[in-house]
Amino acid sequence: MRYFPSHSRRALALATASHAFGSTARAQPAWPDRAVRLVTPGGPGTSPDVAARLYAERLAARWGTPVTVENRAGADGTLAVEHLTQQRDGHALLFTFISALTVAPLLYARLPFDPAEIAPVSIGVFDWMAVVAPNSPALTNLAEVVAAIREQPGKLNWASAGGDPYLAMVGFVRQQNLDMQYVSYRSPVLALPDLTQGRLQLLMLPLAAVLPQARAGTLKLLAVTNPVRSPATPDVPTVTEAGFPDLTFQGTLGFFAPRSMPASLRERIAGDVRAVAGEPDFAEKVRPLGMVPRAGTPDELARVVDENSQHWAERARIYGVRPMH
């Protein structure tokens, strides 16, 4: 879809890329001089897709050129990252959950890209992850659901979005001694029918993906994993408030560029992202979807990526998760 204007080593590579061109900065040609492509790992209606389209519309207006959103879903976001590395005209950006760069290397022995080819631009939004279950009047909170699962060892199932939600759920199931089976889906949103029909008992997805069913009463929102409650669901507790603080983590979506993009241009794009994120009516569009706009500098995103990488690497070690070949 086009929007037309109205006129560890991997983490270190990202951090280093933030400064890679600072010493050779010089006057650059006008940018953009053609349509900009915004690549996202989300399928239609997912958090990355929705947020990317909201940003695309506003950035197109600021840049005076169309911004096209390209969906490259699959493989925990690595297909979208790979696609970005193949673009050579300087007019492609990546908008992704950062676990595509920090958690995917922990899950896959081989990646279809070199993380050193990716450079940070700006955080885009903070995303809320939700723990959900079938809607049962008898089970009103996460502690009750956990207790009910323990009563049926080996008979129940769980699923999650890929990346950090998957690692978080692996740890949660193990720490709580839950004898459950993991069910894999080509797309995590395909798990929703199984959840609402009782074939899944526990699911973690971005809040935006489950809000329609939660509002319709077909599933139960148990908790959100973020440190604070979501403005979209102020009555839903955090996992800490629900009694499971170890499940806490922050969903983050950010803008990235090929490493060949000059640092000065990435700084300029980050400034435009900050301007869009600061528009009050933009925030009003994002918050009801279970996200909040949050922008920054390339250096700030590099730090977030580095911290996220270290956090999940330690978690993977504790959980005994090893890369798949």
C-alpha positions as CSV (number, residue, x, y, z in Angstrom):
1,M,0.0,0.0,0.0
2,R,1.3,3.5,-0.9
3,Y,0.8,6.6,1.2
4,F,0.9,9.8,-0.9
5,P,1.7,13.2,0.6
6,S,-0.9,15.8,0.8
7,H,1.6,18.4,-1.0
8,S,27.1,-9.6,21.9
9,R,28.7,-9.1,18.1
10,R,25.4,-8.5,16.5
11,A,24.3,-5.9,19.1
12,L,27.9,-4.3,19.0
13,A,27.7,-4.1,15.2
14,L,24.5,-2.1,15.5
15,A,25.9,0.2,18.1
16,T,29.1,0.7,16.1
17,A,27.1,1.4,13.0
18,S,25.6,4.4,14.7
19,H,29.0,6.1,14.4
20,A,30.3,4.5,11.3
21,F,30.0,7.4,9.0
22,G,30.3,10.3,11.5
23,S,33.9,11.0,10.5
24,T,33.2,11.1,6.8
25,A,29.9,13.0,6.8
26,R,29.6,15.4,3.8
27,A,26.9,17.0,1.8
28,Q,24.4,14.5,0.6
29,P,22.0,14.6,-2.4
30,A,18.5,15.6,-1.6
31,W,16.6,12.7,0.0
32,P,14.2,11.2,-0.8
33,D,14.1,11.7,-4.5
34,R,11.8,8.8,-5.1
35,A,9.3,6.6,-3.2
36,V,10.5,5.3,0.1
37,R,9.8,1.6,1.0
38,L,9.1,0.7,4.6
39,V,9.7,-3.0,5.1
40,T,7.9,-4.7,8.0
41,P,7.8,-8.3,9.3
42,G,4.2,-8.1,10.2
43,G,1.3,-9.4,8.3
44,P,-1.8,-7.3,7.7
45,G,-3.3,-6.1,11.0
46,T,-0.3,-7.0,13.2
47,S,1.4,-4.4,15.4
48,P,4.4,-3.8,13.0
49,D,2.0,-3.5,10.0
50,V,-0.4,-1.1,11.7
51,A,2.2,1.1,13.2
52,A,4.2,1.1,10.0
53,R,1.2,2.3,8.0
54,L,0.4,5.1,10.5
55,Y,4.0,6.3,10.3
56,A,4.1,5.9,6.5
57,E,1.2,8.3,6.1
58,R,2.8,11.0,8.2
59,L,6.3,10.6,6.9
60,A,5.0,10.8,3.3
61,A,3.5,14.1,4.1
62,R,6.8,15.4,5.6
63,W,9.0,14.0,2.8
64,G,6.8,15.0,-0.1
65,T,7.0,11.6,-1.7
66,P,5.0,8.3,-1.4
67,V,5.9,5.8,1.3
68,T,5.2,2.2,0.5
69,V,4.7,-0.4,3.2
70,E,6.0,-3.8,2.2
71,N,5.0,-6.9,4.3
72,R,7.7,-9.6,4.6
73,A,6.3,-11.8,7.3
74,G,7.9,-15.1,8.5
75,A,10.8,-16.6,10.3
76,D,10.6,-14.4,13.4
77,G,11.2,-11.3,11.4
78,T,14.4,-12.4,9.7
79,L,12.8,-12.4,6.2
80,A,12.1,-8.7,6.5
81,V,15.6,-8.0,7.7
82,E,17.1,-10.0,4.9
83,H,15.0,-8.1,2.4
84,L,16.3,-4.8,3.6
85,T,19.9,-5.9,3.2
86,Q,19.1,-6.6,-0.5
87,Q,18.0,-3.1,-1.2
88,R,20.6,-0.9,-2.9
89,D,19.0,2.4,-3.8
90,G,19.1,4.1,-0.4
91,H,15.3,4.4,-0.2
92,A,14.4,1.4,1.9
93,L,13.9,1.4,5.7
94,L,13.0,-1.5,8.1
95,F,10.3,-1.1,10.7
96,T,10.5,-4.2,13.0
97,F,10.3,-5.5,16.5
98,I,13.8,-5.5,17.7
99,S,13.8,-9.2,18.6
100,A,14.3,-9.9,14.9
101,L,17.9,-8.7,15.5
102,T,18.4,-9.7,19.2
103,V,16.4,-12.9,19.8
104,A,16.4,-14.5,16.3
105,P,20.2,-15.1,16.5
106,L,19.5,-17.1,19.7
107,L,16.9,-19.3,18.0
108,Y,18.5,-19.9,14.6
109,A,22.1,-21.2,14.0
110,R,22.2,-19.5,10.6
111,L,20.6,-16.2,9.7
112,P,20.0,-15.1,6.1
113,F,21.7,-11.8,6.8
114,D,24.7,-10.3,8.5
115,P,23.6,-8.2,11.5
116,A,26.5,-5.9,10.8
117,E,24.7,-4.7,7.7
118,I,21.9,-3.1,9.8
119,A,22.1,0.3,11.4
120,P,19.7,1.8,13.9
121,V,17.6,4.9,13.2
122,S,14.9,5.4,15.9
123,I,12.6,3.7,18.2
124,G,9.0,3.9,16.7
125,V,6.6,2.6,19.3
126,F,6.4,0.7,22.5
127,D,4.2,-2.4,22.1
128,W,2.3,-4.2,24.8
129,M,2.3,-8.0,24.9
130,A,-0.7,-9.7,26.3
131,V,-1.1,-13.1,28.0
132,V,-4.6,-14.5,27.1
133,A,-6.7,-17.6,27.7
134,P,-10.1,-18.8,26.6
135,N,-12.9,-16.8,28.2
136,S,-14.1,-18.8,31.2
137,P,-16.2,-17.3,34.0
138,A,-14.4,-19.7,36.4
139,L,-10.9,-18.4,35.7
140,T,-10.6,-14.7,36.2
141,N,-6.9,-14.1,36.5
142,L,-3.5,-15.5,35.5
143,A,-2.9,-17.2,38.9
144,E,-6.1,-19.1,38.6
145,V,-5.3,-20.2,35.0
146,V,-1.9,-21.4,36.1
147,A,-3.5,-23.4,38.9
148,A,-6.0,-25.0,36.5
149,I,-3.2,-25.9,34.1
150,R,-1.3,-27.7,36.8
151,E,-4.3,-29.9,37.4
152,Q,-4.1,-31.3,33.9
153,P,-0.5,-32.2,33.3
154,G,0.5,-33.1,29.7
155,K,-3.0,-32.4,28.3
156,L,-2.9,-28.6,27.5
157,N,-1.3,-26.4,25.0
158,W,0.4,-23.0,24.6
159,A,1.5,-20.8,21.8
160,S,3.0,-17.4,21.3
161,A,4.4,-14.9,18.8
162,G,8.0,-15.5,17.9
163,G,11.1,-13.9,19.2
164,D,11.0,-12.5,22.8
165,P,7.4,-13.6,23.5
166,Y,8.4,-17.2,22.6
167,L,11.5,-17.1,24.9
168,A,9.4,-15.4,27.7
169,M,6.8,-18.1,27.5
170,V,9.4,-20.9,27.4
171,G,10.8,-19.5,30.7
172,F,7.3,-19.0,32.2
173,V,6.2,-22.5,31.5
174,R,9.4,-24.0,32.9
175,Q,9.6,-21.7,36.0
176,Q,5.9,-22.5,36.9
177,N,6.5,-26.2,36.3
178,L,3.6,-26.4,33.8
179,D,3.5,-29.6,31.8
180,M,2.2,-28.1,28.5
181,Q,2.8,-28.7,24.8
182,Y,4.1,-25.9,22.6
183,V,2.1,-25.5,19.3
184,S,3.8,-23.8,16.4
185,Y,1.8,-21.7,13.8
186,R,2.9,-20.3,10.5
187,S,1.5,-17.0,11.8
188,P,0.8,-16.5,15.5
189,V,-2.5,-14.9,14.8
190,L,-3.7,-18.2,13.4
191,A,-3.6,-19.4,17.0
192,L,-6.6,-17.2,18.0
193,P,-9.4,-19.5,16.6
194,D,-7.8,-22.5,18.5
195,L,-7.7,-20.4,21.7
196,T,-11.2,-19.1,21.5
197,Q,-12.4,-22.7,20.8
198,G,-10.5,-24.2,23.7
199,R,-7.8,-26.1,21.8
200,L,-5.2,-23.7,23.3
201,Q,-5.1,-22.8,26.9
202,L,-2.4,-20.0,27.0
203,L,-1.3,-17.6,24.4
204,M,1.0,-14.6,24.2
205,L,0.5,-12.1,21.4
206,P,0.8,-8.3,20.9
207,L,-2.1,-6.6,22.5
208,A,-3.2,-5.1,19.2
209,A,-3.8,-8.6,17.8
210,V,-6.1,-9.7,20.6
211,L,-8.0,-6.5,21.4
212,P,-10.9,-7.2,19.0
213,Q,-11.6,-10.7,20.4
214,A,-11.1,-9.4,24.0
215,R,-13.6,-6.6,23.4
216,A,-16.0,-9.1,21.9
217,G,-15.7,-11.3,24.9
218,T,-14.3,-14.4,23.1
219,L,-11.1,-14.5,25.0
220,K,-9.8,-13.4,28.4
221,L,-7.0,-10.8,28.8
222,L,-5.1,-12.0,31.8
223,A,-2.1,-9.6,32.0
224,V,0.3,-7.5,30.0
225,T,4.1,-8.1,30.1
226,N,5.1,-4.5,30.1
227,P,6.2,-2.7,33.3
228,V,3.1,-0.5,33.2
229,R,-0.5,-1.1,32.1
230,S,-1.6,-0.3,28.6
231,P,-3.6,2.9,28.0
232,A,-5.8,0.8,25.7
233,T,-6.7,-1.6,28.5
234,P,-6.2,0.2,31.9
235,D,-8.1,-2.5,33.8
236,V,-5.8,-5.3,32.7
237,P,-2.9,-5.8,35.3
238,T,0.7,-6.1,34.5
239,V,2.3,-9.5,35.0
240,T,4.0,-8.1,38.1
241,E,0.7,-7.1,39.5
242,A,-0.6,-10.5,38.6
243,G,2.1,-12.1,40.7
244,F,4.6,-13.2,38.0
245,P,7.3,-10.4,37.7
246,D,9.8,-12.7,35.9
247,L,7.5,-12.5,32.9
248,T,8.0,-8.8,32.5
249,F,9.5,-7.4,29.3
250,Q,8.9,-4.4,27.0
251,G,7.9,-4.8,23.4
252,T,9.8,-2.3,21.1
253,L,9.4,-1.6,17.4
254,G,12.0,0.5,15.7
255,F,13.3,1.9,12.4
256,F,16.5,0.6,10.9
257,A,18.4,1.3,7.7
258,P,21.1,-0.5,5.7
259,R,24.5,0.2,7.2
260,S,25.5,2.0,3.9
261,M,23.1,4.8,4.7
262,P,25.2,7.8,6.0
263,A,24.8,8.6,9.7
264,S,23.8,12.2,8.9
265,L,20.8,10.9,6.9
266,R,19.8,8.4,9.6
267,E,19.9,11.3,12.1
268,R,17.7,13.4,9.9
269,I,15.2,10.5,9.4
270,A,15.2,10.0,13.2
271,G,14.3,13.7,13.6
272,D,11.3,13.3,11.3
273,V,10.2,10.2,13.2
274,R,10.4,12.2,16.4
275,A,8.3,14.9,14.9
276,V,5.6,12.5,13.8
277,A,5.6,10.7,17.2
278,G,5.2,14.0,18.9
279,E,2.0,14.9,17.0
280,P,-0.9,14.7,19.5
281,D,-3.4,13.3,17.0
282,F,-0.9,10.7,16.0
283,A,-0.6,9.4,19.5
284,E,-4.4,9.4,19.7
285,K,-4.5,7.0,16.7
286,V,-1.8,4.7,18.1
287,R,-2.8,4.3,21.8
288,P,-6.2,2.7,21.2
289,L,-4.4,-0.1,19.3
290,G,-2.4,-1.1,22.3
291,M,0.8,0.9,21.5
292,V,2.3,4.3,22.4
293,P,4.6,6.3,20.1
294,R,8.1,6.6,21.2
295,A,11.0,8.0,19.1
296,G,14.6,8.8,19.8
297,T,18.1,8.9,18.2
298,P,20.1,6.2,16.5
299,D,22.4,6.0,19.5
300,E,19.4,5.5,21.8
301,L,18.0,2.6,19.7
302,A,21.5,1.1,19.5
303,R,21.6,1.0,23.3
304,V,18.1,-0.5,23.5
305,V,19.1,-3.2,21.1
306,D,22.3,-3.9,23.0
307,E,20.5,-4.2,26.3
308,N,17.8,-6.4,24.8
309,S,20.4,-8.7,23.2
310,Q,22.2,-9.1,26.5
311,H,18.9,-9.7,28.5
312,W,17.6,-12.5,26.2
313,A,21.0,-14.1,25.7
314,E,21.2,-14.6,29.5
315,R,17.5,-15.8,29.5
316,A,18.2,-18.3,26.7
317,R,21.2,-19.6,28.7
318,I,19.1,-20.0,31.8
319,Y,16.2,-21.7,29.9
320,G,18.6,-24.0,28.0
321,V,17.4,-22.7,24.6
322,R,19.9,-23.4,21.8
323,P,19.8,-22.3,18.2
324,M,18.1,-24.6,15.7
325,H,20.0,-25.7,12.6
